[in-house]
Amino acid sequence: VPGVPLARYLEYDLPALPADEQRAVRRQLALALAAFLARLHDGGICHPDPHPDNLFVELPASRLPRFTLLDLHDVRFGPPLA
């Protein structure tokens, strides 16, 4: 899986960035994570334990974060979630 666990990125990689870049990346992470979870819910995918260690984040040169969901054994599929 490309990227690093979100928890690791938030704890180690993000603080190493300059303050102004940290603010921009935090905002991009929040927007991208919200969009990622919305796509999952729109697809009827429910993950009962979406903590930062169950999400990998990849920040390519474009700085548009991409997320991957891990620990899929409890994922449930069904109709779109509210």
C-alpha positions as CSV (number, residue, x, y, z in Angstrom):
1,V,0.0,0.0,0.0
2,P,1.5,3.3,-1.0
3,G,1.8,6.0,1.7
4,V,2.1,5.8,5.5
5,P,-0.3,5.3,8.3
6,L,-2.2,8.6,8.9
7,A,-1.3,8.4,12.6
8,R,2.4,8.3,11.8
9,Y,2.1,11.1,9.3
10,L,0.3,13.3,11.8
11,E,2.8,12.6,14.6
12,Y,6.1,12.7,12.7
13,D,5.9,14.0,9.2
14,L,3.5,16.9,9.5
15,P,5.3,18.6,12.4
16,A,8.5,18.5,10.4
17,L,7.0,20.9,7.8
18,P,7.2,24.7,8.0
19,A,4.3,26.2,10.0
20,D,2.6,27.7,6.9
21,E,2.8,24.5,5.0
22,Q,1.5,22.5,8.0
23,R,-1.7,24.7,8.0
24,A,-2.2,24.1,4.3
25,V,-1.6,20.3,4.6
26,R,-3.9,20.0,7.6
27,R,-6.7,21.7,5.6
28,Q,-6.0,19.5,2.5
29,L,-6.0,16.3,4.8
30,A,-9.3,17.3,6.4
31,L,-11.0,17.9,3.0
32,A,-9.6,14.8,1.4
33,L,-10.5,12.6,4.3
34,A,-14.0,13.9,4.4
35,A,-14.4,13.3,0.6
36,F,-12.9,9.8,1.0
37,L,-15.3,8.8,3.8
38,A,-18.2,10.3,1.9
39,R,-17.4,8.2,-1.1
40,L,-17.2,5.1,1.0
41,H,-20.6,5.9,2.6
42,D,-22.1,6.7,-0.7
43,G,-21.0,3.3,-1.9
44,G,-22.6,1.6,1.1
45,I,-19.2,0.7,2.8
46,C,-19.2,0.9,6.5
47,H,-15.9,0.5,8.5
48,P,-16.6,0.2,12.2
49,D,-13.2,1.3,13.3
50,P,-11.8,4.1,11.1
51,H,-9.0,5.3,13.4
52,P,-5.8,6.9,12.1
53,D,-3.8,3.6,12.1
54,N,-6.5,2.1,9.7
55,L,-5.9,4.8,7.1
56,F,-2.9,5.2,4.9
57,V,-2.3,8.6,3.4
58,E,-0.2,9.3,0.4
59,L,0.8,12.9,-0.4
60,P,2.1,13.1,-4.0
61,A,3.9,16.1,-5.4
62,S,0.4,17.6,-6.2
63,R,-0.1,17.7,-2.4
64,L,-3.6,16.3,-2.9
65,P,-3.9,13.5,-0.3
66,R,-5.0,10.1,-1.3
67,F,-6.3,7.7,1.3
68,T,-6.4,3.9,1.5
69,L,-8.5,2.0,4.1
70,L,-6.9,-0.9,5.9
71,D,-8.1,-3.5,8.4
72,L,-11.0,-4.6,6.2
73,H,-12.1,-7.7,8.0
74,D,-15.0,-6.0,9.7
75,V,-16.1,-3.8,6.7
76,R,-19.8,-4.1,6.0
77,F,-21.4,-3.6,2.6
78,G,-24.9,-2.4,2.1
79,P,-27.0,0.5,0.8
80,P,-25.6,4.0,0.9
81,L,-25.3,5.3,4.4
82,A,-27.0,8.4,5.6
